[in-house]
Amino acid sequence: MIAVTSWQKALTYRTNTLLEVAGHFTTMVVSVALWQFAFRHTGQQEIGGYTVGELTAYLLIAGWITSSFWFTAQADRIVREIKEGFLSNYLTKPLRISLYQFFYGNAGKFMQFIMSFFVFIIVLLAFQLYTYLPLARFNVGAFLVFLLIAWCIQWLIFYTAALLSFWMEEVWGITFTIRVLADVAAGTFIPLSLFAPFWQNMFDLLPFKYIVSVPVNVLIGRVQSAELISLLMNALLWLAMLLLLAHIMMRWGIKRYSAVGG
């Protein structure tokens, strides 16, 4: 019922969702054009270990993933409910607040996922970019597993940041900063292998690469079978740590919560 309600709300604002998805894909097409120009201008066969086909495929799929995951406002619902006191409505009912927020938020995001997929197909056909997709090398099964984990990791990161509302008056600046950092550290616009070694090591310490970089490289066949297990274990470890952190922050936050606004 929670998911159905969120889905109906998403349908009501489908134009806004479509415009947001279109904005992501516009950025993606511009990035593809810039990198293809770089290949033509330099005459190199590879940049950062990527051929022009691999890099184009990477940017296309990365753009599709981010257009499916990123909202302009991330976890704003839980922030508003904490600040305005509406969280009290859940405390008197037999439900898990985190599960409620997960199903409510992700039902709407599923609507965005569907729209982004159709826009993705339109972009491929309109600009004839489908020729760059290495379909024979696609590892779809492993990709779907990593994509599901990425979906959960992305939600947990912003959900945990939103829980800071129990202690802070305003967390918009924090969630915005995380969003900007995520675009870079996840490898949304530039594959992580193109960064200097220092930055690659820094990004390896963060969970963001499991949202975009790892799933995309798995799909286009740049990850060897022996490496898949290690990446999967690390992704699940990050997922477990974020779940634990969210649980602890919610428990501590409820203890200091006061329904001033509600």
Secondary structure as GFF3:
##gff-version 3
##sequence-region A 1 262
A	DSSP	alpha_helix	2	12	.	.	.	ID=ss1
A	DSSP	alpha_helix	14	42	.	.	.	ID=ss2
A	DSSP	beta_strand	46	47	.	.	.	ID=ss3
A	DSSP	beta_strand	50	51	.	.	.	ID=ss4
A	DSSP	alpha_helix	52	69	.	.	.	ID=ss5
A	DSSP	alpha_helix	76	84	.	.	.	ID=ss6
A	DSSP	alpha_helix	88	91	.	.	.	ID=ss7
A	DSSP	alpha_helix	97	126	.	.	.	ID=ss8
A	DSSP	three_ten_helix	129	132	.	.	.	ID=ss9
A	DSSP	three_ten_helix	135	137	.	.	.	ID=ss10
A	DSSP	alpha_helix	140	162	.	.	.	ID=ss11
A	DSSP	three_ten_helix	163	166	.	.	.	ID=ss12
A	DSSP	alpha_helix	172	185	.	.	.	ID=ss13
A	DSSP	three_ten_helix	192	194	.	.	.	ID=ss14
A	DSSP	alpha_helix	197	204	.	.	.	ID=ss15
A	DSSP	three_ten_helix	208	210	.	.	.	ID=ss16
A	DSSP	alpha_helix	213	219	.	.	.	ID=ss17
A	DSSP	alpha_helix	225	256	.	.	.	ID=ss18
###
